Amino acid sequence: MIVLQYTMLEQYGIKKLYDENSGPMVVVGLSGGVDSSVSAYILKWQGYRVIGLFMRNWEEKDGDGFCTSEADFTDAKRVAEQIGIPYYSVNFSKQYMDNVFAQFLRGLGAGFTPNPDILCNREIKFGPFLDYANKIGAEYIATGHYCRVQNGQLMRGLDETKDQSYFLCGLSREQLSRVIFPVGGLKKTAVREIAEQLGLSTAKKKDSTGICFIGERKFRDFLKTYFGNQPGVIKTLDGVTVGTHTGLMYYTIGQRKGLGIGGRSTSAGGKSCDNTSSVDMRWFVVAKDIPNNTLIVNNGECDELFTNQLTAIDFNFMAELPKTCTAKTRYRQPDQECIVTTDGKDVIVKFKNPQRAVTPGQWVVLYNGDMCLGGGQIKETSR
């Protein structure tokens, strides 16, 4: 077991809160990654009574090793033993299938591009996970997300390059009041340094990327298991047929690669716009005609690919919305200035500058400085 090093964390501004193992009980979600590993260590050092919990959300097993849950659990177990905390494994795969994956498939089938990561956080990582913590008498849950909570509000993580508040915009105030983000006030480099100094087994483990149920497979190959081929035509904005597609669910707004119609120019029926060159040979998806199962494309980044306004449905209000704020319509997008109005449920976002490839089904998340104001699913866009 690792000997707790008191001075090491203090240099990063982390303070001890309780005598050893005398603080409130907290259940930390151990994913088998470095962020949750360091989170567990910080909580233990601060004096919390820490329990590690590994969540199994996807059970698929195959010969190609697409699902890494067994390896991740081994890493989580090893870290818990190094730190000296009890650990357990729970299976939330049914809840994930019913509340996340099924909704993901419905959205794709309706022509949207859903974000399962936001749903997973809301429905699993801060849903059944919190219920589990309640059952064993824990006062808090904790995760390795790069976010902060200040005065009951969700704030961006200190490391702007790793901030994950976008993915937590669906949390309720009740959920937020019970969560601790131990690494939210640290840079990723500091988290790595702490893990290496401690000799944690996950110190050099690569960050996970992508959606857990897809893994390293190609997105389209995975979805064909559920949708098969649903072919239709590809048309330009002028109505000229330039190819065929295998199913609208396999494409997203702004997509350029994988269309199978390379080598054509605007003379083949494309629409040249003011903000693109007529010699631009690249085709982009600009819309989906769901009723007619038609994919709409254009040569170059034409005006139709840009949005001035969107409507978000089922908005989760985490704070009162000011008239002006900033917005993200995808993770890692720089903040965009906007004006917002609401009828109390849906939110209309009008951008100062046109936004590229705003996609129905994705989420728009609003900010006031570092404070996350909430988010909602994009229903429709307009120029």
C-alpha positions as CSV (number, residue, x, y, z in Angstrom):
1,M,0.0,0.0,0.0
2,I,1.2,3.5,-0.8
3,V,2.3,5.6,2.1
4,L,0.3,8.9,2.0
5,Q,2.6,11.8,1.1
6,Y,1.3,14.9,2.8
7,T,3.6,17.5,1.2
8,M,3.2,16.4,-2.4
9,L,-0.4,17.4,-2.8
10,E,0.0,20.7,-0.9
11,Q,2.3,22.0,-3.6
12,Y,-0.7,21.8,-5.9
13,G,-2.9,23.7,-3.6
14,I,-4.8,20.7,-2.3
15,K,-5.6,20.9,1.4
16,K,-6.1,18.2,4.0
17,L,-9.7,18.4,5.3
18,Y,-10.1,15.7,8.0
19,D,-8.0,13.4,10.2
20,E,-7.1,10.2,8.4
21,N,-10.2,8.2,7.4
22,S,-12.5,10.3,9.6
23,G,-14.3,12.4,7.0
24,P,-17.6,11.7,5.2
25,M,-17.9,8.5,3.2
26,V,-17.4,9.0,-0.6
27,V,-17.7,6.5,-3.4
28,V,-15.3,7.2,-6.2
29,G,-15.9,5.9,-9.7
30,L,-12.8,4.0,-10.6
31,S,-12.6,3.6,-14.3
32,G,-9.1,2.1,-14.5
33,G,-7.7,5.4,-15.8
34,V,-5.2,7.8,-14.3
35,D,-7.7,10.6,-13.6
36,S,-10.0,8.5,-11.3
37,S,-6.9,6.8,-9.8
38,V,-5.5,10.2,-8.7
39,S,-8.9,11.3,-7.6
40,A,-9.2,8.3,-5.2
41,Y,-5.8,9.0,-3.8
42,I,-6.5,12.7,-3.2
43,L,-9.7,11.9,-1.4
44,K,-8.0,9.4,0.8
45,W,-5.2,11.9,1.6
46,Q,-7.8,14.5,2.5
47,G,-9.3,12.2,5.1
48,Y,-12.5,11.0,3.4
49,R,-13.6,7.4,3.9
50,V,-13.1,6.2,0.4
51,I,-14.7,3.3,-1.4
52,G,-13.8,2.5,-5.1
53,L,-16.5,1.5,-7.5
54,F,-16.0,0.1,-11.0
55,M,-19.0,0.4,-13.2
56,R,-19.6,-2.2,-16.0
57,N,-21.9,-0.4,-18.5
58,W,-21.3,-2.6,-21.6
59,E,-21.1,-6.4,-21.7
60,E,-20.2,-7.2,-25.3
61,K,-17.3,-9.6,-25.7
62,D,-15.7,-10.7,-28.9
63,G,-12.5,-12.0,-30.3
64,D,-11.1,-8.6,-31.3
65,G,-10.9,-7.1,-27.9
66,F,-13.2,-4.1,-28.6
67,C,-14.5,-4.0,-25.1
68,T,-11.8,-3.3,-22.5
69,S,-13.8,-3.6,-19.3
70,E,-11.9,-6.6,-18.0
71,A,-8.5,-4.9,-18.5
72,D,-9.9,-1.7,-17.0
73,F,-11.3,-3.5,-14.0
74,T,-7.9,-5.1,-13.4
75,D,-6.3,-1.7,-13.4
76,A,-8.9,-0.3,-11.1
77,K,-8.5,-3.2,-8.7
78,R,-4.7,-2.7,-8.7
79,V,-5.0,1.0,-7.9
80,A,-7.5,0.5,-5.1
81,E,-5.1,-2.0,-3.5
82,Q,-2.2,0.4,-3.9
83,I,-4.1,3.2,-2.3
84,G,-5.6,0.9,0.4
85,I,-9.3,1.4,-0.2
86,P,-12.1,-1.2,-0.5
87,Y,-13.4,-1.6,-4.0
88,Y,-16.4,-3.2,-5.7
89,S,-17.7,-3.8,-9.2
90,V,-21.3,-3.2,-10.2
91,N,-23.1,-4.0,-13.4
92,F,-25.2,-1.2,-14.9
93,S,-25.3,-2.7,-18.4
94,K,-29.1,-3.1,-18.4
95,Q,-29.7,0.5,-17.3
96,Y,-27.2,1.6,-19.9
97,M,-28.9,-0.4,-22.6
98,D,-32.4,0.9,-21.7
99,N,-31.6,4.5,-20.9
100,V,-28.6,5.3,-23.1
101,F,-28.0,2.9,-25.9
102,A,-31.7,2.5,-26.9
103,Q,-32.1,6.3,-27.0
104,F,-28.9,6.6,-29.0
105,L,-30.3,4.1,-31.6
106,R,-33.7,5.9,-31.7
107,G,-32.0,9.2,-32.4
108,L,-29.9,7.8,-35.2
109,G,-32.9,6.2,-36.7
110,A,-34.7,9.5,-36.7
111,G,-31.9,11.2,-38.6
112,F,-30.2,12.9,-35.6
113,T,-26.6,12.6,-34.4
114,P,-27.0,11.9,-30.6
115,N,-24.3,12.3,-27.9
116,P,-24.3,9.2,-25.8
117,D,-21.6,10.5,-23.5
118,I,-23.9,13.2,-22.1
119,L,-26.7,10.6,-21.7
120,C,-24.3,8.2,-19.9
121,N,-23.3,10.8,-17.4
122,R,-26.9,11.8,-16.6
123,E,-28.5,8.4,-16.7
124,I,-25.7,6.1,-15.4
125,K,-22.6,7.8,-13.8
126,F,-24.7,10.2,-11.8
127,G,-27.9,8.1,-11.7
128,P,-27.6,4.4,-10.6
129,F,-24.1,5.3,-9.3
130,L,-25.6,7.8,-6.9
131,D,-28.3,5.4,-5.9
132,Y,-25.7,2.8,-5.1
133,A,-23.9,5.4,-2.9
134,N,-27.1,6.1,-1.1
135,K,-27.7,2.5,-0.3
136,I,-24.4,2.0,1.4
137,G,-24.7,5.3,3.3
138,A,-22.2,7.4,1.4
139,E,-22.6,11.2,1.5
140,Y,-20.8,11.9,-1.7
141,I,-19.8,10.4,-5.0
142,A,-16.6,11.4,-6.9
143,T,-15.3,11.0,-10.4
144,G,-12.2,12.0,-12.4
145,H,-13.9,14.6,-14.5
146,Y,-12.1,17.8,-15.1
147,C,-14.8,20.1,-13.6
148,R,-15.3,22.1,-10.4
149,V,-18.3,22.9,-8.2
150,Q,-18.4,26.3,-6.6
151,N,-21.4,27.6,-4.6
152,G,-23.5,24.8,-6.0
153,Q,-22.7,25.6,-9.6
154,L,-20.9,23.6,-12.2
155,M,-17.7,25.3,-13.3
156,R,-15.2,24.5,-16.0
157,G,-12.1,22.5,-15.1
158,L,-8.9,24.5,-14.5
159,D,-7.2,22.8,-17.4
160,E,-9.0,24.3,-20.4
161,T,-7.7,21.6,-22.7
162,K,-9.3,18.9,-20.6
163,D,-12.4,20.6,-19.3
164,Q,-15.4,18.2,-19.4
165,S,-18.2,20.4,-18.2
166,Y,-19.7,20.1,-21.7
167,F,-20.5,16.4,-21.0
168,L,-22.0,17.1,-17.5
169,C,-24.5,19.8,-18.6
170,G,-27.4,17.3,-18.1
171,L,-26.8,16.9,-14.3
172,S,-29.5,18.0,-11.9
173,R,-28.8,20.3,-9.0
174,E,-29.4,17.4,-6.6
175,Q,-26.8,15.3,-8.4
176,L,-24.4,18.2,-8.5
177,S,-24.7,18.8,-4.7
178,R,-23.5,15.3,-4.0
179,V,-20.5,15.1,-6.3
180,I,-16.8,15.9,-5.8
181,F,-14.3,16.4,-8.7
182,P,-10.9,16.0,-7.0
183,V,-8.8,16.7,-10.2
184,G,-11.0,19.6,-11.5
185,G,-8.6,22.2,-10.1
186,L,-5.5,20.5,-11.6
187,K,-3.8,20.5,-14.9
188,K,-3.6,17.1,-16.6
189,T,0.2,17.3,-16.4
190,A,0.0,17.6,-12.6
191,V,-2.3,14.6,-12.5
192,R,0.3,12.6,-14.4
193,E,3.1,13.9,-12.2
194,I,1.2,12.9,-9.0
195,A,0.5,9.4,-10.4
196,E,4.1,8.9,-11.4
197,Q,5.5,10.1,-8.0
198,L,3.1,7.7,-6.2
199,G,4.0,4.9,-8.6
200,L,0.4,4.3,-9.5
201,S,0.0,1.5,-12.0
202,T,-2.1,3.7,-14.2
203,A,0.4,6.6,-14.3
204,K,1.3,6.2,-18.0
205,K,-1.9,4.6,-19.2
206,K,-3.3,6.3,-22.3
207,D,-6.6,8.3,-22.0
208,S,-9.6,6.5,-23.3
209,T,-11.2,7.9,-26.5
210,G,-14.4,7.3,-28.3
211,I,-17.6,5.7,-27.1
212,C,-17.2,2.6,-25.0
213,F,-19.5,0.4,-27.0
214,I,-17.8,1.2,-30.3
215,G,-14.2,1.1,-29.1
216,E,-11.7,1.0,-31.9
217,R,-14.1,-0.1,-34.6
218,K,-15.3,2.1,-37.4
219,F,-18.5,3.8,-36.4
220,R,-20.4,2.6,-39.6
221,D,-19.3,-1.0,-39.2
222,F,-20.6,-1.1,-35.7
223,L,-24.0,0.5,-36.6
224,K,-24.6,-1.9,-39.5
225,T,-25.1,-4.6,-36.8
226,Y,-28.3,-2.7,-35.8
227,F,-29.4,-0.9,-39.0
228,G,-28.0,-2.9,-41.9
229,N,-28.1,-1.0,-45.2
230,Q,-30.9,1.5,-46.0
231,P,-29.8,2.8,-49.4
232,G,-30.9,6.0,-51.0
233,V,-29.7,8.7,-53.3
234,I,-27.3,11.5,-52.8
235,K,-28.4,14.8,-54.3
236,T,-26.9,18.3,-54.6
237,L,-28.7,21.4,-53.4
238,D,-29.8,21.9,-57.0
239,G,-31.5,18.4,-57.0
240,V,-28.9,16.6,-59.2
241,T,-28.3,13.0,-58.3
242,V,-24.6,12.4,-57.8
243,G,-24.4,9.0,-56.0
244,T,-26.0,6.7,-53.5
245,H,-25.7,6.3,-49.7
246,T,-26.1,3.2,-47.5
247,G,-28.3,4.8,-44.8
248,L,-28.8,8.4,-43.4
249,M,-27.8,7.3,-39.9
250,Y,-24.2,6.7,-41.1
251,Y,-23.7,10.4,-42.0
252,T,-23.5,13.6,-40.1
253,I,-23.7,17.3,-41.1
254,G,-20.4,18.7,-42.3
255,Q,-19.0,15.2,-43.1
256,R,-16.5,15.2,-46.0
257,K,-14.9,11.7,-46.0
258,G,-16.6,8.4,-46.9
259,L,-19.2,9.8,-49.3
260,G,-18.0,7.9,-52.3
261,I,-18.6,10.7,-54.8
262,G,-15.1,12.2,-55.1
263,G,-13.8,13.6,-58.4
264,R,-16.9,15.6,-59.3
265,S,-17.0,19.4,-59.5
266,T,-19.7,22.0,-59.3
267,S,-20.4,21.4,-63.0
268,A,-21.9,18.1,-61.9
269,G,-24.7,19.9,-60.2
270,G,-23.1,21.4,-57.1
271,K,-23.9,24.9,-55.9
272,S,-21.0,27.3,-55.7
273,C,-21.3,29.8,-52.8
274,D,-19.7,33.1,-52.0
275,N,-17.5,31.6,-49.3
276,T,-16.1,28.7,-51.3
277,S,-14.1,28.4,-54.5
278,S,-15.6,26.8,-57.6
279,V,-12.5,24.7,-57.9
280,D,-13.1,23.1,-54.4
281,M,-13.6,19.4,-55.3
282,R,-14.6,18.4,-51.8
283,W,-18.1,17.3,-51.1
284,F,-19.8,18.0,-47.8
285,V,-23.0,16.8,-46.2
286,V,-25.2,19.8,-45.7
287,A,-28.6,18.2,-44.9
288,K,-30.7,15.0,-44.6
289,D,-34.0,14.7,-46.3
290,I,-35.5,12.1,-43.9
291,P,-38.9,11.6,-45.6
292,N,-37.3,10.9,-48.9
293,N,-34.2,9.1,-47.5
294,T,-32.0,11.5,-49.4
295,L,-28.6,12.8,-48.5
296,I,-28.0,16.4,-49.5
297,V,-24.4,17.5,-50.4
298,N,-22.5,20.3,-52.0
299,N,-19.1,21.1,-53.4
300,G,-17.3,23.2,-50.8
301,E,-18.4,24.8,-47.6
302,C,-21.5,26.6,-48.9
303,D,-23.8,28.9,-46.9
304,E,-26.2,26.1,-46.2
305,L,-23.5,24.5,-44.0
306,F,-23.6,27.4,-41.6
307,T,-26.2,28.2,-38.9
308,N,-27.2,31.5,-37.3
309,Q,-29.8,30.2,-34.9
310,L,-30.8,26.9,-33.2
311,T,-33.6,25.6,-31.0
312,A,-32.6,23.3,-28.1
313,I,-35.3,21.1,-26.5
314,D,-35.6,19.7,-23.0
315,F,-33.0,22.2,-21.7
316,N,-31.4,21.4,-18.4
317,F,-31.3,24.7,-16.5
318,M,-28.3,24.6,-14.1
319,A,-28.4,28.4,-13.5
320,E,-30.5,31.4,-14.6
321,L,-29.8,32.3,-18.2
322,P,-28.6,35.8,-19.0
323,K,-29.6,37.4,-22.2
324,T,-26.0,37.2,-23.6
325,C,-23.6,34.4,-22.9
326,T,-21.4,31.9,-24.9
327,A,-22.2,28.5,-26.3
328,K,-20.6,25.3,-27.5
329,T,-22.4,23.0,-30.0
330,R,-19.7,20.4,-29.8
331,Y,-16.9,19.4,-27.4
332,R,-13.6,21.4,-27.7
333,Q,-15.3,24.1,-29.8
334,P,-14.1,27.6,-28.8
335,D,-16.9,29.6,-27.0
336,Q,-19.2,31.4,-29.3
337,E,-21.0,34.6,-28.4
338,C,-24.8,34.4,-28.5
339,I,-28.1,35.8,-27.4
340,V,-30.5,33.4,-25.7
341,T,-34.3,33.4,-25.2
342,T,-36.5,30.8,-23.6
343,D,-40.1,29.8,-23.0
344,G,-39.1,28.0,-19.8
345,K,-38.5,24.7,-21.5
346,D,-36.9,25.1,-24.9
347,V,-34.1,27.6,-25.6
348,I,-33.4,29.6,-28.7
349,V,-29.7,30.5,-29.3
350,K,-28.9,33.2,-31.8
351,F,-25.2,33.4,-32.6
352,K,-23.2,36.5,-33.2
353,N,-21.3,34.8,-36.0
354,P,-22.6,31.9,-38.2
355,Q,-21.6,28.5,-37.0
356,R,-20.4,25.6,-39.1
357,A,-22.1,22.2,-39.1
358,V,-24.4,22.6,-36.2
359,T,-26.1,19.2,-36.0
360,P,-29.5,18.2,-34.7
361,G,-29.3,15.6,-32.0
362,Q,-26.1,17.0,-30.6
363,W,-26.1,19.3,-27.5
364,V,-25.6,23.0,-27.1
365,V,-24.1,24.0,-23.8
366,L,-24.2,27.5,-22.5
367,Y,-21.6,29.3,-20.3
368,N,-21.3,32.6,-18.4
369,G,-17.6,32.8,-18.0
370,D,-16.5,29.6,-16.3
371,M,-20.0,28.8,-15.1
372,C,-21.9,26.1,-17.0
373,L,-25.5,27.3,-17.3
374,G,-26.9,24.0,-18.7
375,G,-27.6,22.4,-22.0
376,G,-30.2,20.9,-24.3
377,Q,-30.5,18.7,-27.4
378,I,-30.4,20.6,-30.7
379,K,-33.8,20.1,-32.4
380,E,-33.5,22.4,-35.4
381,T,-31.3,25.0,-36.9
382,S,-31.9,28.0,-39.2
383,R,-29.8,30.5,-41.2
